[in-house]
Amino acid sequence: MPKLSRRLLMGAALGGLTASLSACGQKTYERLEPAAAPSQVTSSQAVSGSDPRKWVLFGDSLTASSTITDELAGLTGYEIINAGISGDTSIDVALRAGALEARITLADQKIQAQGPSEVVNLEPSDFVAPNAWHYPARLSGVTGYLIRKSPTDPLYFEPSQPGAGLDLGGPVKLEIDPEGETDYLRKGLEQRYSMIIGLGRNDLTLKLELDQLIDNIKALLAQAQQTQSQQAQPRYLIWDLVPWTYEPYGSEGRASLDSWNQRLREEFGDRFASPVASFFADPEQTMRESGLTPSQQDFDDLGKGILPASLRKDDLGHFNAAGSRVWAHYMFQEIKKRGW
């Protein structure tokens, strides 16, 4: 079976040049001076257990398919990991990162010797997204894939090699992405990386619970603090949900999205950042920072509260290179003003 297709890229830490824009009323940004590592600061200065020079970006396709990590690395000079996985919900990320535990029960409580074994119970039940993806997994030492061809089809576990024939005796712990790609997720937690979290867009689209999104984010934060063995919380920022092009101001979908963003702001306070809202708050600055000459369509889109055509790569609202640049400039300032 084919593995789940993902983009997990390491954003290279670029040189210490001043980043500047070359069009539309030049605006210059000086690169951040790297903050001291936690071991180099006094106890009174240690506001966090994470390394301010190393960042991991947890997210979905808005992170995975963009160049936001590359842009942010260029502005900060820091190491940036892109741990975005297209299609992920917050619970997917929490499970893959080891912040939550999954348990699985197979039909007849055994892994069949040949072919797939039907899953009769999975907790949490909303882990596997309703699409045709194959999730690398391991249970009781047997590696394989979780398979669901459509939202209405049964869920199966299929071993990578035939001949398992293993009696499980009941529910067992399920390891998600036990090798390879998950390293990016767990590395961010275990090696004291600071975090930028961009989750919730798929939770909203799939009509999952807002309270669950918040709980899953808090589980990630708790796991980071536990694995890093620090008293202080890691450095982190959570950014706002992106409206799709069918969610302009005044639409029902936009009302839901705005209420989710407001709740996230209430829950996470000054750790909540709004790069997306900033696009619409000052359209002229947005287009200056993109480095592009704006069209009337761009300003029309911004007036509607949707990502302008020149900053998106598709009909939904994923960032293209210019959109990634604007996002990174905003997040650069959020990092800088906190002294990170």
N, C-alpha and C positions, 0 to 999 in steps of 0.2 A: 504494500500500500504506500502511496506517496506521502511524504511528510508534509506537515503544515508549512505552507510557504510564508516566510517572514522576512522582514528587513530589520536586522539588529546590527547597527553599525557603530563603530567607535569613531566619535568626532575627534579629529586630530587637534591637538593644541597648537594653534598657529603662532607665528612670530609676534614679537612685541611692537608691531607697527601701529600707528594711529589709524583707526578705522574711520573712513569718511565717505560721504555720499557725493556723487559727481554730477547730480542733476537736480533741477528744481529747487534753487535756493539752498546752497550747500550748508550742511549741518555736520559738525565734526564731533566725534566722540573719542575721548582719550581712553586708552585701554586701562583696565583696572590694574593696580599693583597687587600682586598675589598676597593674600592675607597670610598671617602666620599659621602654621599647622598647629593643631591642638596641643601637641607636646611642647611647643615653643612659647606658649602664653602662660601667664600666671593664673592662679585659681580665680582671682577677681576678674580676670579678663575672659575666662573660659565660659562663654555663653552657650556653647554647643559641643557635643562630643564628635561631630562629623568634621571631615576635612573640608575647609572652605575652598580648596583649590581643585577638588574632584567632585563632579556632579553626575548623577544618573537621572535620566528623564524617563519616568514611567508614563505610558500612554497607550493610545490606540492608533488608528491609521493617521490621525492628525499629527502624531509624532513620527510614526514609522515611515510615512511616505513623503515627509518634508525634509528640508535641510536646516531645520531650526537648531539642531545640535552643532552643525558646522558653523552656522552664523554666530551662535553664542560663544563657541570656542574661539572664533576669530576676534571677538570683542573683548573677551576676558583673559585669554591666554591660558585658561584652565583646561584640564582634561574633562571631556564631556562624553558620556556614554548614551547612545540612543537605544533604550530598552522598550521602544514602542512596538506593539504587535497589532497589526490590522484586525479589526473586528472584536478586540478584547473588551469585555466589560470589567468593572472594578473587581468583581469576584474572581474572574479569570486571573487577573494580576495578583491579587492577594494569595490565591492558591499556588500559583507558580512560584511566587517569591517565598513560600513557606510561612506566610503570615496566618493562614487558615489551614485547617486539616480537612481532607475529604475522606469519606469512607464509602465503600462500594460493596454491593451484594450481587452475586451472579446467580443465574438460574441453576438449581440443583447444588448451589454453593460450591461450584467447582469450575476450574478452567478446562474446557473441553480439549481433548487430545488433538482433534482436527477441527479447523474452522473457528468462526467466532462464537463467543459465549454471550448470551443475552444478559444485559444488566437489568435486574429487577428493582434495584434501589440504589440511589446515589445521593449522598448528602455532602454538601448542599445540592439540592436538586436543580438549581438554575445555573450550574456551572457550564455545561456544554451548550455553546451557542447554537441557535436553530439554523444550521447551514450544513454544507457537505464536507466540512473540514475533518481532518484526522488528527487527533491529539496524541502525541507521544505520551505514554504512561507506563507505570510499573506497579504491580501488586504481588506481594509475597515473593519478590525476587524475579518475577517473570515480566519481561519488557514486551511492549506491544503498542496498540493504538486503541483509543476510544473512537468509535465510528458511529456517525448518524448521518444518513443520506439526505434527510429532509426533516422539517419540524415535526411531522406526523409519524415518522418512522421510529421503530424501536432503537434503543441505544445498545451497542455491542462493544465487547472487549475482544480484540483479536491479537494473539501472540505473534511476535515477529517470526518465531520459528515453530513449526508443528511439533507435536509430541509432548505438550505440557502436561495434560491430564492430571492436574493437581487439585486435590481436595482442599478447600479453604476452610471448611467447617463453620462458615458464617461470614459476617461483614469483616472486611479487612481495610487497612489503610491504603489509600490510593496516592501514589506519587505522580505529580504532573510534571511533564518535561524532565525526567530524571537525569538526563545527560545533555550536554551541549548547550542549546540555546538558552536554557534557564540560567546558565552561569552568569549571563548579563544581569538578570534580575537579582539573583542572590549575591552577586559580587557587590552590587550597589548597597546592599544591606550589611553584608559581613565585613566589608573593607572600608567602612567609615565614610562612604560617599555621602555628600549632601544630595538632596532630592528635589526635583521639580516634578510635580504630579499633574498630569492632564487627563483625568478620567471623568466619565459620566455621560459623554455624548452617546455612546451605545446603550448605556443604561436607560437613558431618556427615550431613545428611539424604540427600544424593545419593551418600553413601559414597565421597567423594573422599579423597585421602590427607592425613593430618594433617601429614606432612612438607612437602607441597606448600603447605598453608595457611601454615605458618611461613615457607617460602621466599618466598611471595607478599607477606606482610606485610613481610619484610625488604627485598624489592625496593622496596616503597613508601617505606620509610624511607630506603633508599639513594638513591632518585630525589629525595626531598625534600632530602636533604643536598647532592646534586649540583646541583640546579636553584637552590637557595638560595645556592650558592657560599659556604658557610660551613664552617669547620673543625669546629665543634662540631655535635653532633647536634641536630635540632629537638626541641622539647618534644613529647612524645607520651604518650598513655595507651592501653592496650589493655584492653577490658573483656570479662568472661566470657560464655560462651555461655548462652543462656536455655533451660531445659528446657520442652518442650511438655507439655501436660496429660496426654499418654499416656506420660510419662517420670517417674513418681514415684520416690521412693526405693525401691531394691530391684529395679527393673526393669532389663532388659538395656540398653535405650536410655539409662537414666540412668547406668549404669556406663560406657558409652562416652563420654557427655557429660562425666562427672566426670574421666575419664582425659584427655580433650582439654583441659579447663580446667587440670588439673594440669600437663600438658606446656607449655601456654602460660605458666603461671606460672614454670616452670623456665627457659624460654627467655628471657623478658623481665623477670624479676626484679621490681624495685620499680616498673617501668613497667606492670605488670599490675595492674589494679584489679578488684574483685569486687562491683560494685553488686548483681548478681543474687543472689549467695550471701548478701549482707547482708540481703536480704528474709527469708530463712529463719533466719538466725542470731538475730534478735531480732524475732519477729512483732509484739509489742506496739509497739515503736518504728516498725516498718514501717507499721502502721496509723495511728499518731499522725501520721507524716510525710505520709501520704496525705491528711490533712484530712477523712477519712470516719469515720463510725461503723461499726466492723466488725461483720459478722455471724458467726454460728457457722461458716457455710460458709467464710468467709475464713480463720478459724483452722484449720479442718480442712484446707483446701488447703495452707496454709503448713506444717502438720505433715507433709503428704505430700511437701513439697518442690516444689510447683508454684505458679505464680502465682495468687494468690487471685482469685476471681471479680470482686471489686470493683475490681481493678487491671488487668484485662485486657479487651480489646475484642472477643475472639472465643474460639472453643473451642480454639485452639492455645496462645496465650499472648502475643500482641502487646500492648504497653502501651496502656492508655487514658490519659486526661489525668491521673488520679490516680497510675497506675503511672509515668508519665513524671515526675511530681513527685517521687516517692520516689527514682527513678534519679538525677534531677538533684541532689537534696540530698546524696546520697552522693558523686557526682562533684565537686560543689562543694567538699566537704571534702578530697577527694583533690588537687584543684588548690591549695586554700588551704594545705594542710600542706606542699606543696612550694615555697611562696613564689611561685607563678606568678600 
